[in-house]
Amino acid sequence: MSGVQTTWPAGTECVAKYNFQGATDQDLPFSKGDVLTIIGVTKDPNWYKAKNPVGREGTIPANYVQKREGVKSGGKLSLMPWFHGKITRDQAECLLYPPETGLFLVRESTNYPGDYTLCVSCEGKVEHYRIIYHNGKLSIDEEEYFSNLMQLVEVSRLEIRTALSTSHSSDVMVGDYRGTKVAVKCIKSDATAQAFIAEASVMTQLRHNNLVQLLGVIIEEIGLFIVTEYMAKGSLVDYLRSRGRTVLGGECLLKFSLDVCEAMEYLEANNFVHRDLAARNVLVSEDNIAKVSDFGLTKEASSTQDTAKLPVKWTSPEALREKQFSTKSDVWSYGILLWEIYSFGRVPYPRIPLKEVVPRVEKGYKMDAPDGCPLVVYDIMKQCWTLSPVERPSFQLLREKLQHIMSKELYL
């Protein structure tokens, strides 16, 4: 690479455009996206002396970094428009006003000089998370570490938003029950309260390690509260999207698939049909166990269902066309969920308009295998998408197939 930009004065902040490992002890290694501060120039105009956020100093190649501008530079967004430098907590909250779920920024910490703070707007308030720097890595929970701010922000804001955001027409809050974290759904609308009472009625009948457990129902004048076990890592679809294939290996994906299958086998054995099985309705626990949730549409297998609100891309053709719901229609949805897992949270039937999905499926169309998906898993997906419900495998058979894949390590 050739060409050197204008010399920057000491104190200038710059953003790394590339990774730099360093060739000597005098060099300062960094990763793409890292923020560095210029200390001064060296005898060689192609190199600066700089320091990283924890104060380590060394030389860096000038053409590997670019000056950190404000939110915009020359009409184009900078590499990190969300980084606002040395602003106070109050200033951050003013910048995020009016609060809109998902808005965020990163600032330098006022309480911990040299550290950063991630500020996320959610449900009318701004949450501030200290970014911890340890052994050259960044984290907000000391469980998962990232090489730089860009990586941390993309993952962490999704997790925070998942934990704090609303779920359908209910507010989901974190509570404490006898020293244990729980999730609390607050139902304030009379129109939806009856639906959630029905959901609670279903959940009290179902107990399995891969189903989100109902702990209790509280009825107050201000609304209805449903208390369930707390699932620390949020929905499976967000978990997959925020981590991707560089973090989640084949064994982990297969384990999630098996977790969901075992829950569905339990429902199958107890004559219950979920009707809304999808990665968005599967939650992930602190210890990475996937559990099926959202029983709002779950009813005994003999009942009927209004198709007006059903998710087209996840629902079997016979359920959409003839309102025929059964365990086998759940199997179809499970095949779609498998595709979601192995595509790391992509929306099914990419690049196909919604109105064209059903006609194409009814003519025998099946999605291609996601990149990197083992053929043995893709074969299971295609079996789930058999047009004739009676020819689809049972969840018991699917579980046996997945356990065989796991035991033989065919996911590699």
C-alpha beads as a LAMMPS data file, in Angstrom:
LAMMPS data file: protein, C-alpha beads

412 atoms
411 bonds

1 atom types
1 bond types

-500.0 500.0 xlo xhi
-500.0 500.0 ylo yhi
-500.0 500.0 zlo zhi

Masses

1 110.0

Atoms # bond

1 1 1 0.000 0.000 0.000
2 1 1 1.321 3.413 -0.887
3 1 1 0.533 7.004 -0.094
4 1 1 0.504 8.758 3.278
5 1 1 -2.138 11.175 4.492
6 1 1 -1.396 14.579 5.964
7 1 1 0.494 14.388 9.256
8 1 1 -1.893 14.344 12.216
9 1 1 -1.097 16.180 15.463
10 1 1 -0.694 14.413 18.794
11 1 1 -4.043 13.596 20.371
12 1 1 -5.754 12.799 17.070
13 1 1 -8.010 9.753 17.300
14 1 1 -7.999 7.332 14.393
15 1 1 -9.827 4.140 13.432
16 1 1 -8.077 1.021 12.142
17 1 1 -9.039 0.091 8.567
18 1 1 -7.183 -3.237 8.622
19 1 1 -5.729 -5.751 11.077
20 1 1 -2.076 -5.213 12.030
21 1 1 -0.119 -7.921 13.850
22 1 1 3.143 -6.012 14.179
23 1 1 6.576 -7.224 13.118
24 1 1 8.730 -6.012 16.028
25 1 1 8.403 -5.372 19.759
26 1 1 8.151 -1.654 18.994
27 1 1 4.990 -2.110 16.914
28 1 1 1.480 -1.736 18.367
29 1 1 -0.803 -4.571 17.133
30 1 1 -4.467 -3.767 16.500
31 1 1 -7.598 -5.082 14.798
32 1 1 -9.865 -3.498 12.222
33 1 1 -12.223 -1.121 13.997
34 1 1 -9.933 -0.360 16.957
35 1 1 -9.708 3.272 18.076
36 1 1 -6.116 4.517 18.534
37 1 1 -4.717 7.856 19.675
38 1 1 -1.769 9.438 17.868
39 1 1 1.128 10.366 20.176
40 1 1 3.427 11.749 17.505
41 1 1 5.277 11.097 14.276
42 1 1 8.409 9.012 13.809
43 1 1 11.470 9.554 11.669
44 1 1 9.723 7.543 8.974
45 1 1 6.677 9.518 7.682
46 1 1 4.911 6.238 6.909
47 1 1 4.635 5.415 10.640
48 1 1 3.025 7.035 13.665
49 1 1 3.612 6.507 17.349
50 1 1 0.234 5.727 18.937
51 1 1 -1.464 4.212 21.979
52 1 1 -4.511 1.992 22.406
53 1 1 -7.382 2.506 24.918
54 1 1 -5.496 0.784 27.756
55 1 1 -2.404 2.926 27.280
56 1 1 -0.120 0.501 25.458
57 1 1 2.129 2.416 23.078
58 1 1 3.925 1.519 19.878
59 1 1 4.347 2.349 16.199
60 1 1 1.586 1.861 13.638
61 1 1 1.541 2.087 9.806
62 1 1 -0.075 5.358 8.749
63 1 1 -1.963 3.883 5.815
64 1 1 -3.654 1.266 8.017
65 1 1 -5.723 3.859 9.876
66 1 1 -8.021 6.752 9.106
67 1 1 -8.828 9.836 11.136
68 1 1 -11.931 9.450 13.284
69 1 1 -14.350 12.160 12.240
70 1 1 -17.713 13.102 13.701
71 1 1 -20.944 11.415 12.759
72 1 1 -20.420 12.443 9.135
73 1 1 -17.346 13.196 7.098
74 1 1 -17.644 14.708 3.640
75 1 1 -21.257 13.601 3.409
76 1 1 -20.351 9.957 4.027
77 1 1 -20.833 8.020 7.232
78 1 1 -17.628 7.406 9.155
79 1 1 -16.564 3.891 10.129
80 1 1 -18.068 4.323 13.588
81 1 1 -20.790 7.002 13.524
82 1 1 -22.040 5.684 16.848
83 1 1 -18.815 6.588 18.707
84 1 1 -19.156 9.975 20.436
85 1 1 -15.957 10.213 22.464
86 1 1 -15.843 12.115 25.747
87 1 1 -19.460 12.971 26.497
88 1 1 -21.267 12.653 29.806
89 1 1 -24.070 10.276 30.742
90 1 1 -26.607 13.115 30.504
91 1 1 -25.298 14.190 27.107
92 1 1 -25.622 10.616 25.847
93 1 1 -29.236 10.451 26.993
94 1 1 -29.968 13.758 25.279
95 1 1 -28.506 12.432 22.022
96 1 1 -30.731 9.344 22.290
97 1 1 -33.853 11.438 22.890
98 1 1 -36.636 10.762 22.090
99 1 1 -35.882 7.193 23.193
100 1 1 -36.542 4.641 20.466
101 1 1 -35.856 0.963 21.060
102 1 1 -32.630 -0.031 19.342
103 1 1 -30.926 3.385 19.162
104 1 1 -27.449 3.309 20.686
105 1 1 -24.102 5.035 20.964
106 1 1 -20.702 4.418 22.533
107 1 1 -18.967 6.994 24.698
108 1 1 -15.831 7.158 26.797
109 1 1 -16.582 6.276 30.402
110 1 1 -16.593 9.167 32.867
111 1 1 -16.377 6.880 35.920
112 1 1 -13.694 4.591 34.485
113 1 1 -11.222 6.675 32.439
114 1 1 -9.864 4.706 29.494
115 1 1 -12.938 2.461 29.302
116 1 1 -15.990 2.814 27.079
117 1 1 -19.723 2.739 27.823
118 1 1 -22.403 1.297 25.526
119 1 1 -25.647 3.305 25.810
120 1 1 -28.802 1.625 24.451
121 1 1 -32.286 3.104 24.227
122 1 1 -35.105 0.692 24.969
123 1 1 -38.687 1.039 26.139
124 1 1 -38.466 4.727 26.962
125 1 1 -35.192 4.686 28.869
126 1 1 -31.458 4.509 28.227
127 1 1 -29.374 1.690 29.690
128 1 1 -25.616 2.229 30.208
129 1 1 -23.265 -0.772 30.006
130 1 1 -19.617 -0.483 30.934
131 1 1 -17.346 -2.050 28.313
132 1 1 -14.618 -3.998 30.076
133 1 1 -11.134 -4.317 28.575
134 1 1 -9.294 -7.524 29.556
135 1 1 -6.271 -9.204 27.972
136 1 1 -6.658 -7.217 24.789
137 1 1 -10.379 -8.049 24.410
138 1 1 -13.624 -6.170 25.044
139 1 1 -16.770 -7.367 26.845
140 1 1 -19.877 -6.061 28.611
141 1 1 -20.655 -9.235 30.565
142 1 1 -17.207 -10.827 31.039
143 1 1 -18.550 -13.947 29.312
144 1 1 -18.082 -13.183 25.625
145 1 1 -15.096 -11.134 24.432
146 1 1 -14.511 -9.276 21.174
147 1 1 -11.436 -7.938 19.368
148 1 1 -12.756 -4.394 18.932
149 1 1 -15.666 -2.035 19.461
150 1 1 -17.248 -2.709 16.059
151 1 1 -17.587 -6.423 16.795
152 1 1 -18.828 -5.884 20.344
153 1 1 -21.452 -3.324 19.354
154 1 1 -22.969 -5.428 16.573
155 1 1 -23.477 -8.401 18.906
156 1 1 -24.191 -6.749 22.247
157 1 1 -26.851 -4.289 21.139
158 1 1 -28.837 -7.207 19.668
159 1 1 -28.631 -9.137 22.939
160 1 1 -29.575 -6.117 25.028
161 1 1 -32.466 -5.270 22.756
162 1 1 -33.672 -8.867 22.935
163 1 1 -33.582 -8.868 26.738
164 1 1 -35.415 -5.563 27.121
165 1 1 -37.751 -5.352 24.141
166 1 1 -41.451 -6.091 23.954
167 1 1 -42.887 -9.439 22.942
168 1 1 -46.060 -9.198 20.862
169 1 1 -48.582 -7.127 22.855
170 1 1 -46.965 -7.735 26.226
171 1 1 -44.107 -6.123 28.100
172 1 1 -41.387 -8.582 29.087
173 1 1 -39.496 -7.699 32.247
174 1 1 -36.859 -9.383 34.358
175 1 1 -37.963 -10.140 37.896
176 1 1 -36.704 -11.895 41.010
177 1 1 -38.468 -14.815 42.665
178 1 1 -36.852 -16.118 45.849
179 1 1 -33.393 -15.171 44.604
180 1 1 -33.884 -16.529 41.076
181 1 1 -34.255 -14.432 37.932
182 1 1 -37.609 -14.858 36.191
183 1 1 -39.280 -13.382 33.113
184 1 1 -42.523 -11.501 33.714
185 1 1 -45.029 -10.754 30.954
186 1 1 -47.244 -7.808 31.833
187 1 1 -50.551 -7.848 29.967
188 1 1 -52.265 -4.478 30.157
189 1 1 -54.881 -4.881 27.417
190 1 1 -58.194 -6.586 28.198
191 1 1 -58.336 -7.763 24.584
192 1 1 -55.144 -9.773 24.907
193 1 1 -55.491 -10.875 28.523
194 1 1 -57.851 -13.708 27.624
195 1 1 -55.386 -14.973 25.010
196 1 1 -52.592 -15.077 27.567
197 1 1 -54.766 -16.787 30.136
198 1 1 -55.338 -19.430 27.472
199 1 1 -51.576 -19.588 26.922
200 1 1 -51.003 -20.062 30.640
201 1 1 -53.657 -22.767 30.702
202 1 1 -51.745 -24.692 28.062
203 1 1 -48.381 -24.207 29.730
204 1 1 -49.554 -25.548 33.080
205 1 1 -50.204 -28.895 31.407
206 1 1 -46.772 -29.151 29.793
207 1 1 -43.478 -29.845 31.557
208 1 1 -40.274 -30.637 29.708
209 1 1 -36.668 -29.451 29.937
210 1 1 -36.889 -28.011 26.410
211 1 1 -40.135 -26.102 26.971
212 1 1 -40.069 -22.698 28.698
213 1 1 -41.548 -23.400 32.129
214 1 1 -44.520 -21.487 33.474
215 1 1 -43.945 -20.557 37.130
216 1 1 -47.119 -18.698 37.941
217 1 1 -49.891 -16.261 36.987
218 1 1 -50.658 -13.080 38.929
219 1 1 -53.926 -11.209 38.418
220 1 1 -53.960 -7.586 39.574
221 1 1 -56.204 -4.602 38.894
222 1 1 -53.503 -3.043 36.721
223 1 1 -53.161 -6.129 34.554
224 1 1 -52.220 -9.752 34.209
225 1 1 -48.714 -11.037 34.899
226 1 1 -47.366 -14.349 33.611
227 1 1 -44.150 -15.519 35.272
228 1 1 -41.846 -17.935 33.409
229 1 1 -38.281 -19.110 33.751
230 1 1 -35.746 -16.518 32.634
231 1 1 -33.958 -17.236 29.356
232 1 1 -30.815 -15.139 29.545
233 1 1 -29.720 -15.276 25.909
234 1 1 -32.990 -14.297 24.275
235 1 1 -34.563 -15.679 21.119
236 1 1 -32.770 -18.291 19.055
237 1 1 -33.080 -16.277 15.853
238 1 1 -31.321 -13.259 17.393
239 1 1 -28.742 -15.521 19.042
240 1 1 -27.900 -17.063 15.661
241 1 1 -27.773 -13.736 13.827
242 1 1 -25.609 -12.039 16.423
243 1 1 -22.948 -14.737 16.536
244 1 1 -22.822 -16.393 13.132
245 1 1 -20.690 -19.221 11.821
246 1 1 -17.421 -17.855 13.237
247 1 1 -18.715 -18.489 16.773
248 1 1 -21.232 -21.335 16.441
249 1 1 -19.935 -24.659 15.167
250 1 1 -21.742 -27.651 13.717
251 1 1 -22.143 -29.420 17.066
252 1 1 -23.817 -26.367 18.601
253 1 1 -26.267 -26.017 15.685
254 1 1 -27.155 -29.697 15.866
255 1 1 -27.640 -29.444 19.638
256 1 1 -30.153 -26.604 19.183
257 1 1 -31.933 -28.684 16.527
258 1 1 -32.105 -31.670 18.863
259 1 1 -33.302 -29.550 21.810
260 1 1 -36.263 -28.270 19.805
261 1 1 -37.014 -31.708 18.374
262 1 1 -37.172 -33.258 21.849
263 1 1 -39.633 -30.561 22.957
264 1 1 -41.778 -31.201 19.907
265 1 1 -41.643 -34.974 20.432
266 1 1 -43.023 -34.343 23.923
267 1 1 -45.864 -32.218 22.507
268 1 1 -46.500 -34.914 19.899
269 1 1 -46.766 -37.604 22.579
270 1 1 -49.226 -35.437 24.541
271 1 1 -51.414 -34.658 21.532
272 1 1 -50.568 -30.949 21.399
273 1 1 -49.859 -28.924 18.265
274 1 1 -47.784 -25.741 18.576
275 1 1 -48.923 -24.018 15.336
276 1 1 -46.274 -21.269 15.451
277 1 1 -42.949 -23.086 15.607
278 1 1 -40.109 -20.820 14.439
279 1 1 -36.692 -19.703 15.640
280 1 1 -38.228 -16.485 16.977
281 1 1 -40.332 -18.593 19.344
282 1 1 -37.416 -20.597 20.702
283 1 1 -35.422 -19.085 23.586
284 1 1 -31.861 -19.817 24.704
285 1 1 -30.942 -20.286 28.357
286 1 1 -27.788 -19.167 30.138
287 1 1 -26.288 -22.639 29.633
288 1 1 -27.162 -22.695 25.906
289 1 1 -30.244 -24.930 26.086
290 1 1 -32.867 -24.151 23.450
291 1 1 -36.453 -24.163 24.744
292 1 1 -39.685 -23.804 22.801
293 1 1 -41.848 -20.893 23.942
294 1 1 -44.845 -18.791 22.886
295 1 1 -47.721 -21.164 23.390
296 1 1 -50.292 -18.533 22.370
297 1 1 -51.356 -20.651 19.389
298 1 1 -50.880 -24.044 21.026
299 1 1 -54.074 -26.044 21.429
300 1 1 -55.083 -29.662 21.630
301 1 1 -54.677 -31.426 18.298
302 1 1 -58.420 -31.723 17.728
303 1 1 -59.063 -27.966 17.743
304 1 1 -59.336 -25.639 14.744
305 1 1 -57.401 -22.449 14.060
306 1 1 -58.061 -19.184 12.238
307 1 1 -55.433 -18.896 9.476
308 1 1 -55.622 -15.114 9.145
309 1 1 -52.667 -14.421 11.455
310 1 1 -50.465 -17.390 10.572
311 1 1 -46.872 -16.856 9.367
312 1 1 -47.004 -17.992 5.733
313 1 1 -43.342 -18.958 5.373
314 1 1 -43.456 -21.292 8.381
315 1 1 -46.913 -22.832 7.961
316 1 1 -47.606 -26.046 6.034
317 1 1 -49.628 -25.865 2.802
318 1 1 -52.545 -27.899 4.174
319 1 1 -52.762 -25.696 7.272
320 1 1 -52.928 -22.545 5.155
321 1 1 -55.280 -24.000 2.578
322 1 1 -57.614 -26.236 4.553
323 1 1 -56.986 -25.309 8.222
324 1 1 -55.664 -28.815 8.794
325 1 1 -53.380 -28.555 11.814
326 1 1 -51.624 -31.581 13.211
327 1 1 -48.290 -32.740 14.525
328 1 1 -47.348 -33.169 10.858
329 1 1 -47.967 -29.468 10.179
330 1 1 -45.599 -28.762 13.085
331 1 1 -43.074 -31.075 11.384
332 1 1 -43.236 -28.866 8.278
333 1 1 -42.536 -25.810 10.457
334 1 1 -39.699 -27.670 12.150
335 1 1 -38.063 -28.154 8.745
336 1 1 -38.225 -24.381 8.220
337 1 1 -36.755 -23.854 11.694
338 1 1 -33.864 -26.207 10.827
339 1 1 -33.195 -24.064 7.756
340 1 1 -33.184 -20.961 9.987
341 1 1 -30.674 -22.573 12.343
342 1 1 -28.255 -23.613 9.606
343 1 1 -28.558 -20.275 7.790
344 1 1 -27.791 -18.449 11.073
345 1 1 -31.153 -16.720 11.301
346 1 1 -31.922 -15.779 7.698
347 1 1 -35.564 -15.246 6.729
348 1 1 -36.837 -18.324 4.840
349 1 1 -37.456 -18.233 1.082
350 1 1 -34.999 -15.398 0.433
351 1 1 -35.608 -13.313 -2.688
352 1 1 -39.063 -14.866 -3.211
353 1 1 -42.020 -12.438 -2.815
354 1 1 -44.391 -13.516 -0.046
355 1 1 -47.353 -13.918 -2.394
356 1 1 -45.356 -16.376 -4.519
357 1 1 -44.236 -18.637 -1.677
358 1 1 -47.371 -20.787 -1.338
359 1 1 -47.958 -21.349 -5.090
360 1 1 -44.325 -22.373 -5.584
361 1 1 -44.320 -24.647 -2.519
362 1 1 -47.507 -26.370 -3.659
363 1 1 -45.782 -27.143 -6.966
364 1 1 -42.990 -28.917 -5.061
365 1 1 -40.438 -26.140 -4.581
366 1 1 -37.987 -26.669 -1.700
367 1 1 -35.364 -24.221 -0.495
368 1 1 -31.720 -25.010 -1.241
369 1 1 -29.491 -26.103 1.624
370 1 1 -27.914 -23.224 3.565
371 1 1 -24.190 -22.725 2.969
372 1 1 -22.184 -25.251 4.970
373 1 1 -25.218 -27.316 6.001
374 1 1 -24.402 -31.061 6.203
375 1 1 -26.265 -33.084 3.574
376 1 1 -27.683 -35.405 6.250
377 1 1 -29.356 -32.423 7.930
378 1 1 -30.610 -31.022 4.623
379 1 1 -32.155 -34.408 3.867
380 1 1 -34.132 -34.113 7.100
381 1 1 -35.367 -30.655 6.073
382 1 1 -36.610 -32.016 2.741
383 1 1 -38.395 -34.900 4.480
384 1 1 -40.196 -32.348 6.676
385 1 1 -41.295 -30.495 3.517
386 1 1 -43.052 -33.472 1.949
387 1 1 -46.340 -32.159 0.541
388 1 1 -48.333 -35.125 1.850
389 1 1 -48.621 -34.788 5.661
390 1 1 -48.882 -38.542 6.235
391 1 1 -45.536 -39.075 4.511
392 1 1 -43.674 -36.662 6.804
393 1 1 -41.624 -38.225 9.611
394 1 1 -42.771 -38.091 13.210
395 1 1 -40.833 -36.048 15.748
396 1 1 -39.782 -39.302 17.382
397 1 1 -38.175 -40.454 14.120
398 1 1 -36.611 -37.020 13.577
399 1 1 -35.113 -37.126 17.064
400 1 1 -33.645 -40.568 16.377
401 1 1 -32.123 -39.339 13.104
402 1 1 -30.579 -36.296 14.808
403 1 1 -29.175 -38.393 17.650
404 1 1 -27.577 -40.691 15.065
405 1 1 -25.983 -37.687 13.355
406 1 1 -24.730 -36.472 16.734
407 1 1 -23.312 -39.868 17.807
408 1 1 -21.508 -40.375 14.492
409 1 1 -20.327 -36.735 14.398
410 1 1 -21.807 -36.373 10.919
411 1 1 -22.281 -32.652 11.559
412 1 1 -18.603 -32.005 10.884

Bonds

1 1 1 2
2 1 2 3
3 1 3 4
4 1 4 5
5 1 5 6
6 1 6 7
7 1 7 8
8 1 8 9
9 1 9 10
10 1 10 11
11 1 11 12
12 1 12 13
13 1 13 14
14 1 14 15
15 1 15 16
16 1 16 17
17 1 17 18
18 1 18 19
19 1 19 20
20 1 20 21
21 1 21 22
22 1 22 23
23 1 23 24
24 1 24 25
25 1 25 26
26 1 26 27
27 1 27 28
28 1 28 29
29 1 29 30
30 1 30 31
31 1 31 32
32 1 32 33
33 1 33 34
34 1 34 35
35 1 35 36
36 1 36 37
37 1 37 38
38 1 38 39
39 1 39 40
40 1 40 41
41 1 41 42
42 1 42 43
43 1 43 44
44 1 44 45
45 1 45 46
46 1 46 47
47 1 47 48
48 1 48 49
49 1 49 50
50 1 50 51
51 1 51 52
52 1 52 53
53 1 53 54
54 1 54 55
55 1 55 56
56 1 56 57
57 1 57 58
58 1 58 59
59 1 59 60
60 1 60 61
61 1 61 62
62 1 62 63
63 1 63 64
64 1 64 65
65 1 65 66
66 1 66 67
67 1 67 68
68 1 68 69
69 1 69 70
70 1 70 71
71 1 71 72
72 1 72 73
73 1 73 74
74 1 74 75
75 1 75 76
76 1 76 77
77 1 77 78
78 1 78 79
79 1 79 80
80 1 80 81
81 1 81 82
82 1 82 83
83 1 83 84
84 1 84 85
85 1 85 86
86 1 86 87
87 1 87 88
88 1 88 89
89 1 89 90
90 1 90 91
91 1 91 92
92 1 92 93
93 1 93 94
94 1 94 95
95 1 95 96
96 1 96 97
97 1 97 98
98 1 98 99
99 1 99 100
100 1 100 101
101 1 101 102
102 1 102 103
103 1 103 104
104 1 104 105
105 1 105 106
106 1 106 107
107 1 107 108
108 1 108 109
109 1 109 110
110 1 110 111
111 1 111 112
112 1 112 113
113 1 113 114
114 1 114 115
115 1 115 116
116 1 116 117
117 1 117 118
118 1 118 119
119 1 119 120
120 1 120 121
121 1 121 122
122 1 122 123
123 1 123 124
124 1 124 125
125 1 125 126
126 1 126 127
127 1 127 128
128 1 128 129
129 1 129 130
130 1 130 131
131 1 131 132
132 1 132 133
133 1 133 134
134 1 134 135
135 1 135 136
136 1 136 137
137 1 137 138
138 1 138 139
139 1 139 140
140 1 140 141
141 1 141 142
142 1 142 143
143 1 143 144
144 1 144 145
145 1 145 146
146 1 146 147
147 1 147 148
148 1 148 149
149 1 149 150
150 1 150 151
151 1 151 152
152 1 152 153
153 1 153 154
154 1 154 155
155 1 155 156
156 1 156 157
157 1 157 158
158 1 158 159
159 1 159 160
160 1 160 161
161 1 161 162
162 1 162 163
163 1 163 164
164 1 164 165
165 1 165 166
166 1 166 167
167 1 167 168
168 1 168 169
169 1 169 170
170 1 170 171
171 1 171 172
172 1 172 173
173 1 173 174
174 1 174 175
175 1 175 176
176 1 176 177
177 1 177 178
178 1 178 179
179 1 179 180
180 1 180 181
181 1 181 182
182 1 182 183
183 1 183 184
184 1 184 185
185 1 185 186
186 1 186 187
187 1 187 188
188 1 188 189
189 1 189 190
190 1 190 191
191 1 191 192
192 1 192 193
193 1 193 194
194 1 194 195
195 1 195 196
196 1 196 197
197 1 197 198
198 1 198 199
199 1 199 200
200 1 200 201
201 1 201 202
202 1 202 203
203 1 203 204
204 1 204 205
205 1 205 206
206 1 206 207
207 1 207 208
208 1 208 209
209 1 209 210
210 1 210 211
211 1 211 212
212 1 212 213
213 1 213 214
214 1 214 215
215 1 215 216
216 1 216 217
217 1 217 218
218 1 218 219
219 1 219 220
220 1 220 221
221 1 221 222
222 1 222 223
223 1 223 224
224 1 224 225
225 1 225 226
226 1 226 227
227 1 227 228
228 1 228 229
229 1 229 230
230 1 230 231
231 1 231 232
232 1 232 233
233 1 233 234
234 1 234 235
235 1 235 236
236 1 236 237
237 1 237 238
238 1 238 239
239 1 239 240
240 1 240 241
241 1 241 242
242 1 242 243
243 1 243 244
244 1 244 245
245 1 245 246
246 1 246 247
247 1 247 248
248 1 248 249
249 1 249 250
250 1 250 251
251 1 251 252
252 1 252 253
253 1 253 254
254 1 254 255
255 1 255 256
256 1 256 257
257 1 257 258
258 1 258 259
259 1 259 260
260 1 260 261
261 1 261 262
262 1 262 263
263 1 263 264
264 1 264 265
265 1 265 266
266 1 266 267
267 1 267 268
268 1 268 269
269 1 269 270
270 1 270 271
271 1 271 272
272 1 272 273
273 1 273 274
274 1 274 275
275 1 275 276
276 1 276 277
277 1 277 278
278 1 278 279
279 1 279 280
280 1 280 281
281 1 281 282
282 1 282 283
283 1 283 284
284 1 284 285
285 1 285 286
286 1 286 287
287 1 287 288
288 1 288 289
289 1 289 290
290 1 290 291
291 1 291 292
292 1 292 293
293 1 293 294
294 1 294 295
295 1 295 296
296 1 296 297
297 1 297 298
298 1 298 299
299 1 299 300
300 1 300 301
301 1 301 302
302 1 302 303
303 1 303 304
304 1 304 305
305 1 305 306
306 1 306 307
307 1 307 308
308 1 308 309
309 1 309 310
310 1 310 311
311 1 311 312
312 1 312 313
313 1 313 314
314 1 314 315
315 1 315 316
316 1 316 317
317 1 317 318
318 1 318 319
319 1 319 320
320 1 320 321
321 1 321 322
322 1 322 323
323 1 323 324
324 1 324 325
325 1 325 326
326 1 326 327
327 1 327 328
328 1 328 329
329 1 329 330
330 1 330 331
331 1 331 332
332 1 332 333
333 1 333 334
334 1 334 335
335 1 335 336
336 1 336 337
337 1 337 338
338 1 338 339
339 1 339 340
340 1 340 341
341 1 341 342
342 1 342 343
343 1 343 344
344 1 344 345
345 1 345 346
346 1 346 347
347 1 347 348
348 1 348 349
349 1 349 350
350 1 350 351
351 1 351 352
352 1 352 353
353 1 353 354
354 1 354 355
355 1 355 356
356 1 356 357
357 1 357 358
358 1 358 359
359 1 359 360
360 1 360 361
361 1 361 362
362 1 362 363
363 1 363 364
364 1 364 365
365 1 365 366
366 1 366 367
367 1 367 368
368 1 368 369
369 1 369 370
370 1 370 371
371 1 371 372
372 1 372 373
373 1 373 374
374 1 374 375
375 1 375 376
376 1 376 377
377 1 377 378
378 1 378 379
379 1 379 380
380 1 380 381
381 1 381 382
382 1 382 383
383 1 383 384
384 1 384 385
385 1 385 386
386 1 386 387
387 1 387 388
388 1 388 389
389 1 389 390
390 1 390 391
391 1 391 392
392 1 392 393
393 1 393 394
394 1 394 395
395 1 395 396
396 1 396 397
397 1 397 398
398 1 398 399
399 1 399 400
400 1 400 401
401 1 401 402
402 1 402 403
403 1 403 404
404 1 404 405
405 1 405 406
406 1 406 407
407 1 407 408
408 1 408 409
409 1 409 410
410 1 410 411
411 1 411 412
